Each structure stands twice: as structure tokens, then as C-alpha cells.
Amino acid sequence: MAASKIPSGVVSAFALIFAIAFPAAVHGQPLAPAPAPTSDGTSIDQGIAYLLMLVALVLTYVMHNLDSPFTVIS
């Protein structure tokens, strides 16, 4: 029986690439499903609502200060 002419480094590289590309074939198990999303969008909506309330508060403060003139105490 003749010895293999393929260098062991090539075989090792092929095995590594195969293990990375096809993990289910190596382990014999199907891949796990993707995890469920951690946010359903309500936290994003709440953040936008807080930002809009802050903008309304600042605008209200500015508008009320423009209505009343500043008094200079001398």
C-alpha cells in the first residue's frame, strides 16, 4: 500500500475549514434556532416619548420666559 502524497498541513487545513463551514455535519446535531428578540419595540417608543416630552418642556420654559420681560434691579 502506497503512502499518501497529500501533506498533513493540507489535510488539517481542509478539516478546519470543513468544521467551520459545516458544524452540523461535524457534530451530528442540527444548529440551534436563533434567539428571540430582546425588545418588541415598546422601549424604543418609550424613549421617543420621553424625548418629545423633554422637548415640550424646554419649549414651554422658553416661551414663558419670552412672555415675561426681564426686570433689572438697579
N, C-alpha and C positions, 0 to 999 in steps of 0.2 A: 504494500500500500504506500503510495507516494505522499510525502508531506505537503501540506497546503502551501501554496505560493503567496497567499494574501498575508500582508504584515498584520501583526496583532493590534497595532495602533489604529489601522483602518477598521478592523472588526470592532474595536472598542468605541470608536467614534460613531460607527453605524448603530451600535447598540444604544449609545447615549441619545442620539438623535431620535431613534425609534421610541425610546422610553419617554422622551419629552413630547413627541408628536402624537403618540398613541398610548396614553396612560391606561385606558380601559383594557387594551389588549395585553398589556404587561401585567396588570393586577388582576385581571379577570372579573372586574366589577364594573358596573356602569357608573358614569360620572354622577356626582351629587347634583341635585337641582339648584338653581340659583336661589340665593336667599331672598326673602320677602322684602319689599321696600320698607325702609325705616320711617318714612314720612308719607302721609297721604295728602299733603298739600295744605293742611289746616295750619301748620306752624308758619308756613310762608304767608298765608293770608293774614294771620295774626300779626306778623312782623310788619306787613304793609299797612295794616290798620293802625298800629302804634305809630308808624312813621307819619301817616296822614294826620293823626290826632296831634302829634308834635308840631307839624307844620301849621295846623289850625290854631294851636295855642300861641305860637310865635306871631302869626299874622294878627291874631286878636290883640296881643300885647302891643304890637307896633301900631295898629290902628287906633287903639285907645290912647296911646301916648301922643299920637299926632292930633287927636281931637282936643286935648287939653294943652294949652300953651304952657311953656316952662316959665316959672316965676323966678326971677333973680332977686335974691335977698341982698340988699346993699347996706 
